Amino acid sequence: MRLKQLLSEEGIEGLDRFGTLLLDHESLLRALDVLVERNVRALGVEGFHMRGTDLVPDSGMIVDTSAASSALQAVETIRDIVIQQHDGRRMYELVCDTTASP
């Protein structure tokens, strides 16, 4: 199941920007809860800013959790960093291994 479909089923909508699903801060935190509930492993998250119509990567917000020992540890790592570095203008791309979900 694709991440966009999984989140949509839970009422979480993001911004589809040329095939990249971007989530605001609150939507990302809700999405992380869904990943824990569904035991889906988060591989990482990348931050972006919108500048006009351009999507600009935020090099200060790249979190790789692919080596985390569990799906829960990956989500907790992302959640902690995102909360610490909260920026109301930032959008996030959440990368997950949805092939392993039940």
C-alpha positions in Angstrom: 0.0 0.0 0.0 1.3 3.4 -0.9 1.9 6.0 1.8 -0.5 8.5 0.3 -3.3 5.9 0.3 -2.5 4.8 3.8 -2.6 8.4 5.1 -5.7 9.2 3.1 -7.6 6.3 4.7 -6.8 7.9 8.1 -8.0 11.4 7.0 -4.5 12.8 6.6 -4.1 14.8 3.4 -0.9 16.4 2.2 0.2 18.5 -0.7 1.0 16.5 -3.8 3.9 18.4 -5.4 4.9 16.6 -8.7 4.5 13.2 -7.1 6.1 14.2 -3.8 3.6 14.0 -0.9 4.4 16.9 1.5 2.9 17.2 5.0 2.7 20.1 7.3 3.9 19.8 10.9 0.6 18.6 12.4 -0.1 16.2 9.6 3.4 14.7 9.9 2.9 14.1 13.6 -0.5 12.5 12.9 1.1 10.4 10.2 3.8 9.2 12.6 1.1 7.9 14.9 -0.5 6.0 12.0 2.8 4.4 11.2 3.2 3.1 14.7 -0.4 1.8 14.7 0.2 0.0 11.4 3.8 -1.1 12.2 5.1 0.6 9.1 8.8 1.5 9.2 9.7 5.1 8.6 13.0 5.3 6.7 13.4 9.0 7.1 12.0 12.5 6.6 13.2 15.4 4.6 12.1 19.0 5.1 11.2 21.5 2.3 10.2 25.2 2.1 8.0 26.6 -0.5 9.4 29.8 -2.1 6.9 31.1 -4.5 6.1 28.1 -6.7 9.5 26.5 -6.0 10.0 23.6 -3.6 13.4 24.1 -1.9 15.0 21.3 0.1 15.9 22.2 3.7 19.4 20.7 4.2 18.9 21.2 8.0 16.0 18.8 8.1 17.1 15.5 6.7 16.7 12.5 9.1 17.7 9.0 8.1 16.2 6.3 10.3 16.8 3.4 8.0 19.2 1.8 10.6 16.7 2.1 13.5 16.2 -1.2 15.3 12.4 -1.0 15.1 9.5 0.9 13.5 8.8 2.5 16.9 12.4 3.7 17.3 12.4 5.2 13.8 9.2 7.1 14.5 10.3 8.3 17.9 13.6 9.6 16.4 11.8 11.6 13.7 9.2 12.9 16.1 11.8 14.2 18.6 13.8 16.0 15.9 10.8 17.5 14.2 9.4 18.8 17.4 12.8 20.3 18.4 13.3 22.0 15.1 9.6 23.0 14.5 9.3 25.6 11.8 5.8 26.6 10.8 6.8 27.2 7.2 8.4 23.8 6.7 6.8 20.9 4.8 7.9 17.3 5.1 8.4 14.3 2.9 8.0 11.1 4.9 9.8 8.1 3.4 8.5 4.7 4.5 8.8 1.0 3.7 5.1 0.4 3.0 5.9 -2.9 1.4 6.3 -4.5 4.8 3.0 -3.3 6.3 0.4 -5.8 7.1 
